[in-house]
Structures are given as C-alpha cells and as structure tokens.
Amino acid sequence: MAGEQGCCRVTCTAPVNIAVIKYWGKRDSELILPINSSLSVTLNQDQLKTTTTAAISRDFKEDRLWLNGEEADITHPRLQNCLREMRRLARKRRSGSEGDTAPLNLTHKLHIASVNNFPTAAGLASSAAGYACLVYTLARLYGADGDLSEVARQGSGSACRSLSGGFVQWLMGERPDGKDSVAQQVMPETHWPQLRVLILVVSAEKKPVGSTAGMQTSVDTSPLLKHRAEAVVPERMAQMVRFIQQRDFEGFGQLTMQDSNQFHATCLDTFPPIFYLTDVSRRVIALAHRFNTHHGATKVAYTFDAGPNAVIFTLEDTVDEFVEVVKRSFPPESNGDQFLQGLPVGPAVLSEELQSAVVLEPVPGAIRYILHTQPGPGPQLLEDPSLHLLGPDGLPLRSASAAAPGEPR
C-alpha cells in the first residue's frame, strides 16, 4: 500500500475460472442467486488474470473507473452493489474493532483501474475475474473481512468462484437473502498436479447474446433448464466432487463433456434458441470424441461456456500429442510463432493410424491460438509498488493501458 500525496493504493490479481458443472439461470436477478449449484476449476494466473488497482484519497472528487485503459461507467448497478457492500463490510469491521489500524475515511472517493491479459467478453470469463479482483482489492484497501464470495456474486455470479484456487463449488443456497449462496474450495490447486487445460480460441469477438440476457430467456422459456436444475445437477455435483477427490480423469472428463452438452442443449431449448457454438466448436467436439475413441479411453474432455471457444481438460502426458492433432486439424495460417501460448508444449510424432482415424479434413486458420495452462491459486496481493495501475495522483499510468493486450501473451 502506498500513501503518497494522500492517496492510498492497493493492487491485486484474480484468476479466471472455468465451470465443469455449469451455472445458467437465476432465481433472483438482483442478488444473483442461481437456480442450481455449480463447480469450476480456477486457472493459473501466469496465463490468465485480471489486475486491479484501487486508490482512495480525500482529494478525489468522484468515484472513477478505468477498464483496459479506457474510462468506463462506474454507475453500473452491479458495480455499485459491490462498492456499497464492501463499504458496509468495512464499516462493520470498524465498529467492532478497538483502535483503527487503517484510518481510511470511507466517505472518500475511489479510483479503480483494471486490466485483463486476455480478450474481454469473448466467453473467457472476464467478468468473473474482474469482479473477484475488484472485491478482493477493496477488501485489502479497506481492511474488510467477511465472506467476500457473497459480495463478488452480486457483481457477476461466477465471480464468487474466482475467489478461491483449485476446484471450487458455488452452492446455490436456499435463503431468499442469499447468505448461504457462497463459494467453497473443494480441493486446492496442488491436489491434481497432472491436470492441464488447453483453451482453443476460436474467436476473440464479443459474443452475440450476453450471458445475462441469455440466462433470463432460458429461465423463462426452457423446460429442459428447469429439469436440469432440479433433477440432474444435484447428483452431478456430488459425482464431480468425488471424481476430483479421487483424481479420476475418466469420470471427470466424461461428466465435464456431458454437462457442457446439456448446457448448450438448454440454450437450444430456449425460445428463440441461443447458439453459442459455431461450426468450428462442433468440429472440436467431434475431434475430441475421435481422439478418445482411438485411444479407447477419455484422454481429453471439452467444455464450452457461453461462447465458441473450447476449453480442453487433459493430463500432462497427453498434451503434446493432442496439440499436434489440433495443429494438423486446424493448421495455423499466419501466426505460427504465436499459435501456442502459455506453458511449453513439446513435439509429438503422430502414428499413421491415429492420423487417419482422428485428423480428417483440415480447416486452416479456424483456431486462432491455443493457450496452455493449469489449475492455479486464488487472488493475490501485489506488494511491488511498480505494479500499480494508478499513479500517486490516482490517475492511470501509461503502462497500465499497455498492459491490456488483445490476446494473452
């Protein structure tokens, strides 16, 4: 924390999470209470993260927000909910403590800057990482405690799952006030060291139907969604926890694919239907099944959120071969050196048998790049003052906007 010129600054990072049992549909849109529980894997921040700096000063005239270098609307209702709740938690802690070790005046205005090192609104869980990072950063700035997942949930439902590392369940809860709709870690990121994640980026464009609007239409019109929430998900949650605890990739992978398929079936069952998957997405699904059939086991598992990008779960010993299969199936056109990003991938020689059974008609350029990552920890406080996105005057540093690339690096 820095206190130059009366401005206190805190900078933190938070991760993306990928749901393997999907959240889709709210029973309360204001508090963002889901119609079913969900379970996710937190991804490593070395590859995907949001970084947020929050500053407070008596000299600030109004609350202000910058996203990826551009000033943004801080009056957004969900954002305001999070700011209000964090100030309330901070006040609650003040009133219960003797002697205030961090005498920040809660009436002082805030400046907030946030950057993603991955495409925003492209189906890569940017809002989850963003709201988790905001809430965690404000908690460190204000010295607030309490269950932060309840606050983050009110910004973006799945944000509550980004407040923990590893494998995280978001319990739907039953109370109308949402106090029991919180996220809990099932297992830490160190539990399954062999697990790897490949993100096949089909498109970094903004998705055609936003999650919030799509969800509400599904709740209003899809009988399948109601059946899924009431009859299917509770058992799947218990199964998924068990598969993760046992590090059973066969069970984990099959259930991950089944749940992704059912989520997209509810989108199709919505009226009018919602199409998040593209032709390329469907080709990736078919490729994964051919690969598994060839090996006679579940070696790779796909899942798709509300967007066309495939997230592939696999084990460390399968990464090199499957990446080579993807490269043969979707040959990179121009960015050969940028096609593989993240953790290193080794070379692999494909047998003629595998190639003829799995690689059918190649579609050049259909996959823009592959990001190789693994499970990782929850939010982190950055102690190094040179990493602040806001200067001592509370305004964005030039380097802050430069830290927001169009793609992961």
C-alpha positions in Angstrom: 0.0 0.0 0.0 1.3 3.5 -0.8 0.3 6.7 0.7 2.0 9.4 -1.4 0.1 12.7 -1.7 -2.7 11.4 0.5 -3.6 8.6 -2.0 -3.6 5.0 -0.7 -3.2 2.4 -3.4 -3.6 -1.4 -3.4 -3.1 -3.7 -6.3 -4.2 -7.3 -6.6 -4.7 -10.0 -9.2 -7.5 -12.6 -9.6 -8.0 -15.6 -11.8 -10.4 -16.9 -14.5 -12.4 -20.0 -13.6 -14.0 -22.5 -16.0 -17.1 -24.2 -14.9 -17.3 -28.0 -15.4 -20.8 -28.2 -13.9 -22.4 -25.1 -15.4 -24.3 -22.2 -13.8 -27.1 -21.0 -16.1 -30.2 -19.2 -14.7 -31.0 -17.1 -11.7 -33.8 -17.4 -9.1 -33.1 -13.8 -8.0 -31.7 -11.4 -10.6 -31.0 -8.6 -8.1 -28.9 -10.7 -5.7 -27.7 -13.0 -8.5 -28.9 -16.2 -6.8 -28.6 -19.3 -9.1 -31.2 -21.9 -9.8 -28.5 -24.6 -9.4 -25.1 -25.1 -7.8 -22.0 -25.2 -10.0 -18.4 -26.3 -9.9 -15.3 -24.9 -11.5 -11.6 -25.1 -12.0 -9.6 -22.0 -11.2 -6.9 -21.3 -13.9 -3.4 -20.2 -13.3 -2.7 -16.5 -13.3 0.6 -16.8 -15.1 -1.6 -17.2 -18.2 -4.9 -15.6 -17.4 -5.7 -12.9 -14.9 -7.2 -9.6 -14.1 -5.1 -7.0 -12.3 -6.9 -4.2 -10.4 -5.6 -1.1 -8.5 -7.9 0.7 -6.1 -6.9 4.1 -4.7 -8.6 6.2 -2.1 -8.0 9.9 -1.4 -9.7 12.9 0.2 -8.6 14.8 -3.0 -10.7 12.7 -5.3 -13.9 14.5 -6.4 -15.8 11.4 -7.5 -15.6 7.6 -7.9 -13.9 6.8 -11.3 -13.2 3.5 -13.1 -10.8 2.6 -16.0 -11.1 -0.7 -17.8 -8.2 -1.8 -20.0 -7.0 1.8 -20.2 -10.4 3.4 -21.1 -12.6 5.3 -18.6 -15.8 3.3 -18.0 -19.2 3.8 -16.4 -18.9 3.4 -12.7 -22.6 3.8 -12.1 -23.4 0.3 -13.4 -25.8 -1.2 -10.9 -23.8 -4.4 -10.3 -20.6 -2.4 -9.7 -22.4 -0.1 -7.3 -23.7 -3.1 -5.4 -20.2 -4.3 -4.9 -18.9 -0.9 -3.8 -21.8 -0.4 -1.4 -21.3 -3.9 0.1 -17.6 -3.5 0.5 -18.0 -0.2 2.3 -20.6 -1.8 4.5 -18.3 -4.6 5.4 -15.5 -2.1 6.2 -17.8 -0.1 8.4 -18.9 -3.2 10.2 -15.3 -4.1 10.9 -14.5 -0.6 12.1 -17.4 -0.5 14.6 -16.3 -3.8 16.1 -12.6 -3.1 16.4 -10.7 -1.1 19.0 -8.2 1.3 17.6 -8.3 1.7 13.8 -5.1 0.5 12.2 -6.1 1.7 8.8 -7.8 5.0 9.2 -9.2 5.3 5.7 -12.2 7.6 5.6 -15.0 5.5 3.9 -16.6 8.7 2.6 -13.6 9.4 0.4 -13.9 8.7 -3.3 -12.3 5.7 -5.1 -10.4 5.5 -8.3 -10.2 2.0 -9.8 -8.2 0.7 -12.7 -8.5 -2.8 -14.1 -6.8 -4.7 -16.9 -7.2 -8.2 -18.3 -4.4 -10.0 -20.1 -7.0 -11.9 -22.2 -9.9 -10.9 -24.5 -12.8 -9.3 -22.7 -16.4 -10.6 -23.3 -15.3 -13.4 -25.6 -16.6 -16.2 -23.5 -13.4 -16.3 -21.4 -14.9 -15.5 -18.0 -13.7 -11.9 -17.9 -16.4 -10.6 -15.7 -15.8 -13.4 -13.1 -12.1 -12.5 -12.8 -12.9 -8.8 -12.9 -15.4 -8.7 -10.1 -13.4 -11.1 -8.0 -10.4 -8.9 -8.4 -12.4 -5.7 -7.5 -13.9 -7.2 -4.4 -10.6 -8.7 -3.2 -8.7 -5.5 -3.9 -11.3 -3.3 -2.0 -11.1 -5.8 0.9 -7.4 -5.3 1.2 -7.7 -1.5 0.8 -10.4 -1.1 3.4 -9.2 -3.9 5.7 -12.6 -5.5 5.4 -13.3 -9.2 6.1 -16.3 -11.5 5.9 -17.3 -13.8 3.1 -16.2 -11.9 0.0 -17.8 -14.6 -2.3 -21.2 -13.2 -1.3 -20.2 -9.7 -2.4 -18.4 -10.8 -5.6 -21.5 -12.9 -6.6 -23.5 -9.7 -6.8 -21.2 -8.3 -9.4 -21.1 -11.5 -11.6 -22.4 -14.8 -10.4 -19.4 -16.9 -11.3 -17.0 -14.3 -9.8 -17.6 -15.9 -6.4 -15.8 -19.0 -7.7 -12.7 -16.9 -8.6 -12.0 -16.0 -5.0 -10.5 -19.5 -4.4 -7.9 -21.5 -6.1 -8.1 -25.1 -7.4 -11.5 -26.7 -7.5 -14.4 -24.6 -6.3 -18.2 -25.2 -5.8 -20.7 -22.4 -5.7 -23.6 -23.6 -3.5 -27.0 -22.3 -4.8 -28.3 -21.9 -1.3 -31.9 -21.7 -0.2 -32.3 -18.5 1.7 -34.0 -15.6 0.0 -31.3 -13.1 1.2 -28.6 -15.2 -0.4 -26.5 -15.5 2.7 -26.0 -19.2 2.0 -25.3 -18.8 -1.7 -21.5 -18.9 -1.4 -18.4 -20.4 -3.0 -16.2 -23.0 -1.2 -13.0 -24.6 -2.2 -13.4 -28.4 -2.8 -9.7 -29.1 -3.3 -6.6 -26.8 -3.7 -4.8 -26.3 -7.0 -1.9 -28.6 -5.7 -4.3 -31.6 -5.4 -4.1 -32.7 -9.1 -0.7 -31.6 -10.4 -1.0 -33.6 -13.7 -4.2 -31.8 -14.8 -3.7 -29.4 -17.8 -6.0 -27.0 -19.6 -5.9 -26.0 -23.3 -8.0 -23.1 -24.4 -8.7 -23.2 -28.1 -9.5 -19.6 -29.1 -11.9 -19.7 -32.0 -12.9 -16.1 -31.8 -12.0 -13.2 -29.6 -15.0 -11.2 -30.7 -17.8 -10.2 -28.3 -20.4 -12.9 -28.1 -23.8 -12.3 -29.9 -26.0 -12.9 -26.9 -24.7 -11.8 -23.5 -24.9 -14.2 -20.6 -27.3 -12.2 -18.5 -29.9 -11.8 -21.3 -29.5 -15.4 -22.5 -29.9 -16.8 -19.0 -33.1 -14.9 -18.4 -34.7 -16.1 -21.6 -33.7 -19.7 -20.8 -35.3 -19.4 -17.3 -38.5 -18.0 -18.9 -38.8 -20.5 -21.8 -36.8 -23.7 -21.4 -38.5 -26.7 -19.7 -35.1 -28.6 -20.0 -33.4 -25.9 -17.9 -35.9 -26.5 -15.1 -35.4 -30.3 -15.3 -31.6 -29.9 -15.3 -31.6 -27.7 -12.2 -33.9 -29.8 -10.2 -33.2 -33.4 -11.3 -29.8 -33.5 -12.9 -27.3 -31.1 -11.3 -27.6 -32.1 -7.6 -26.3 -35.7 -8.4 -23.7 -34.4 -10.9 -22.3 -32.0 -8.2 -21.7 -34.9 -5.8 -20.2 -37.1 -8.6 -17.9 -34.3 -9.8 -16.6 -33.7 -6.3 -15.9 -37.4 -5.9 -14.1 -37.6 -9.3 -11.9 -34.6 -8.4 -11.1 -36.0 -4.9 -10.1 -39.4 -6.5 -8.3 -37.7 -9.4 -10.4 -39.9 -11.7 -9.9 -38.3 -15.1 -12.2 -40.8 -16.9 -15.1 -39.8 -14.7 -14.2 -36.1 -14.5 -13.8 -35.9 -18.3 -17.0 -37.7 -19.3 -19.1 -35.7 -16.8 -17.5 -32.4 -17.9 -18.4 -33.1 -21.6 -21.9 -34.3 -20.7 -22.6 -31.2 -18.6 -21.3 -28.9 -21.4 -23.5 -30.6 -23.9 -26.6 -30.3 -21.7 -25.9 -26.6 -21.0 -25.8 -26.0 -24.8 -28.9 -28.2 -25.2 -30.8 -25.8 -22.8 -29.6 -22.9 -25.0 -31.1 -24.7 -28.0 -34.3 -25.4 -25.9 -34.6 -21.7 -25.2 -37.1 -19.8 -27.3 -35.9 -18.2 -29.5 -32.9 -20.5 -29.4 -29.4 -19.3 -28.5 -26.4 -20.5 -30.4 -23.0 -20.1 -28.7 -21.3 -22.9 -30.5 -20.1 -22.4 -34.1 -19.1 -24.9 -36.8 -15.6 -24.8 -35.5 -16.8 -25.5 -32.0 -18.6 -28.6 -33.2 -15.6 -29.7 -35.2 -13.5 -29.6 -32.0 -16.2 -31.7 -30.2 -16.1 -34.3 -32.9 -12.3 -34.3 -32.9 -12.2 -34.9 -29.1 -14.5 -37.8 -29.4 -12.5 -39.3 -32.3 -9.3 -38.9 -30.3 -10.8 -40.6 -27.3 -12.3 -43.4 -29.4 -8.9 -44.1 -31.0 -7.3 -44.4 -27.6 -10.2 -46.4 -26.1 -10.3 -44.1 -23.1 -11.2 -40.5 -22.1 -7.9 -38.7 -22.8 -9.3 -35.2 -23.5 -12.6 -33.5 -22.3 -14.1 -30.4 -23.8 -16.3 -27.8 -22.2 -17.8 -24.6 -23.7 -19.1 -21.7 -21.8 -21.4 -19.0 -23.4 -19.1 -18.6 -26.4 -17.4 -20.6 -29.2 -14.0 -21.2 -27.5 -13.2 -24.7 -26.5 -11.6 -25.4 -23.1 -10.0 -28.8 -23.1 -9.0 -30.7 -19.9 -6.4 -33.3 -20.2 -3.4 -34.8 -18.3 0.1 -33.7 -18.7 1.2 -36.9 -20.6 -1.5 -36.2 -23.4 -0.8 -32.5 -24.1 1.9 -32.8 -26.7 0.0 -35.4 -28.8 -3.3 -33.7 -28.7 -1.8 -30.2 -29.5 -0.2 -31.8 -32.6 -3.6 -33.3 -33.5 -5.2 -29.8 -33.2 -2.4 -28.2 -35.3 -3.0 -30.8 -38.1 -6.8 -30.4 -37.9 -6.7 -26.6 -37.8 -3.4 -25.6 -39.3 -2.3 -22.1 -38.2 -2.3 -19.7 -41.2 -0.1 -16.7 -40.3 0.7 -16.6 -36.6 2.7 -19.9 -36.4 5.0 -18.5 -33.7 2.1 -17.1 -31.7 -0.2 -20.2 -32.2 1.0 -21.8 -29.0 0.9 -19.7 -25.9 1.3 -20.3 -22.2 3.1 -23.3 -20.7 5.5 -25.0 -23.1 4.4 -27.9 -25.4 6.8 -30.5 -26.7 6.9 -32.0 -30.1 4.9 -35.2 -30.9 5.0 -37.7 -33.7 1.6 -39.0 -34.7 1.2 -42.6 -35.8 -0.3 -43.1 -39.3 -3.2 -45.0 -37.6 -4.0 -42.1 -35.3 -3.7 -39.5 -38.0 -6.1 -41.4 -40.4 -8.6 -42.1 -37.6 -8.6 -38.6 -36.0 -7.4 -35.9 -38.4 -10.0 -35.7 -41.2 -10.4 -32.6 -43.3 -8.2 -29.9 -42.0 -9.6 -26.4 -41.7 -6.8 -23.9 -41.9 -6.9 -20.8 -39.6 -10.1 -21.9 -37.8 -8.3 -21.9 -34.4 -6.6 -18.5 -33.8 -4.3 -19.8 -31.0 -4.0 -22.3 -28.2 -3.4 -21.3 -24.6 -1.8 -24.0 -22.4 -2.4 -23.5 -18.7 -3.2 -25.5 -15.5 -5.1 -25.0 -12.2 -3.9 -22.2 -10.1 -4.4 -20.3 -6.8 -7.0 -17.6 -5.9 -6.4 -13.8 -5.8 -3.0 -12.4 -4.9 -1.9 -9.1 -3.3 1.0 -7.5 -5.3 3.5 -5.9 -2.9 5.7 -4.3 -5.6 4.6 -0.6 -5.9 5.9 -0.5 -9.5 2.9 -2.8 -10.5 0.2 -0.2 -9.6 -2.0 0.7 -12.5 -2.7 4.1 -10.9 -0.1 6.8 -10.2 0.3 8.7 -6.9 -2.3 11.2 -8.2 -4.8 8.4 -8.7 -4.8 8.6 -12.5 -3.9 5.7 -14.8 -0.2 5.2 -15.6 0.5 4.9 -19.3 1.9 1.4 -18.8 -1.5 0.4 -17.4 -3.3 0.7 -20.7 -0.4 -1.0 -22.4 -0.9 -4.0 -20.1 -4.2 -4.8 -21.8 -3.4 -6.8 -24.9 -6.0 -8.1 -27.3 -4.8 -11.6 -26.6 -2.9 -13.5 -23.9 0.8 -13.3 -24.1 
